[in-house]
Amino acid sequence: MSTQRFKKFTILHSNDMHGDFLAEVQGAEGDLIGGLALLSGYLNQVRAEEKNVLYLISGDMVQGSMIDSEFKGVSTMEIMNYLAPDVVTLGNHELDYGLAHLLFLEKMANFPIVNANLYIKKYHRRLMRPYLILNVDGFDIMFIGIITEAVLAQLKLDEVGTFIGLEDAVAEVGKICNAYKDEDIDLTILLTHIGFESDKELAAMLDPQWGVDMIIGGHSHTILEQPAVVNGVLIAQAGTGTDQIGRFDITVDDDTNSIVEWTWQLIPVDDDLAEPDGELQKFIDSFKEIVDRKYNTIICRLARKLTHPRREEETALGNLFADILAERAGVDVVFVGSGSIRGEGLGPLVTLGNLYEVFPYDDSLLKFTVTGAQLKHIFAHIMRPENRTGEGECYQVNRPVQAVYSNGQHALESLSLDSTPVVDDGQYTIAVQGYHFKNSDANLGITNADLTALAGSQVVTTSVRDVLEEHLRSHQSLNSQIEGRLTYR
């Protein structure tokens, strides 16, 4: 038996880093947790210790920190160039600064970005490189990037679109795998940004003859004990941010083009792991100094720290933001996208930078009039269990709302405003962010035409964040509690 038949590889992987550049101090000991200097130190260590090391990133490198927002992703790409990933795929937030800016960022990257199913529709031309074959120590490894419409909903441009569902993504994978079947690909890895549950569905639909060995995903921020195995395909992701990194150690058989042994760990990134990369820290600090000078002004003090631990449930911080926007819009119900609140808490001292970090995606706020029946339908849609898996679009709502949903009955039990039940033939005013109006059918369960049928639409503000900032500046010691606005039985 040839010793060349079996090769060992170490695959390190991150996803949904969201501009999480800086280490945090945690615990009584003042330990450092996360941050790219520690992560880079670990990458340097593993690259020195192991022969065949690959570092992969499954989307959403950008958006979520003040540094990234201020430099519109340029700082992130410069820092990612320093980390030197071997292959990266797109996440939905890579498009937050617009399609033209994404193409600019891609040109800045010293590393390959793969995506197989983002197309210029009219010409049926792929926007990015669909796949990459790397020869590592004599073995050919193919990487294919996949994203679906569900996570690219904000890219509402007529000339560009993705294949709509998983079925089409599967067909695209098959097309590429079949085209290179004769080239003796030893290992095939899908880099996806569609969410863990969707990754499992995708794996189940793959033809084993295509030889896909592994899916390394992102988007749902899933923390795993161990990878899932579906249809013979290993599926993993590594939570969110830079507090941890995934690590596969695998053995690949050249004769069968398959993984014959593997172990996986989700490794905490802390100061016990490796020496921080001092040069990278200096580079990051050069961006941080500029941002700190601009945004380190105090705008208010809250009564206490208000938290937003999970986007699938009512939160104290979500309630505060919803109440502020409902007052500004003068509506019965405001729906604030839970995912637009990115931090886990705010306060008690709030700087302008803190607000921008916790609410990085500025947007318009639009006002509509709907019937009571439509309003009940919206609540039934957003509160349904399938929407609360980490991959759905959930909302925070304002104070008069009391919505009760029965998980057992799979139905909305009751909906009241100020303890008065909503009646089907009544009329109610609501407000939603511009993004959620554009995608109202999928996110709210109501079409644009139905939302505007009774009274059209009215722009309340072109900047939700400006409204929040002005309110916080003029109100001190604000407080907010979880009140049972959204209740599940």
ABEGO torsion letter per residue (X at the ends): XBAAABBBBBBBBBBGAGGBABBBBBEAAGBBBEEAAAAAAAAAAAAAABABBBBBBBEGABEGBAAAAAAGGAAAAAAAAAAGBABBBBBAAAAAAEAAAAAAAAAABABBBBBAABBBAAAGBBABBABBBBBBGGBBBBBBBBBBAAAAAABBBAABBBBABAAAAAAAAAAAAAAAAAAGBABBBBBBBAEAAAAAAAAAABBAAAGBABBBBBGAGBBBABBBBBGGBBBBBBEBEAABBBBBBBBBBAAAGBBABBBBBBBBBBAAABBBBAAAAAAAAAAAAAAAAAAABBABBBABBBBBABAABBBAAAAAAAAAAAAAAGBABBBBBAAABABABBOABBBAAAAAAABABBBBBBBBBBBAAAAAAAAAAAABAAAAAGABBBBBBBAABBBBBBAAAGBBABBBBGGBBBBAABBBBBBBBAAAAAAAAAAAGBBAAAAAAAAEBBBABABAAAAAAAAAAABBGBBBBBAGABBBX
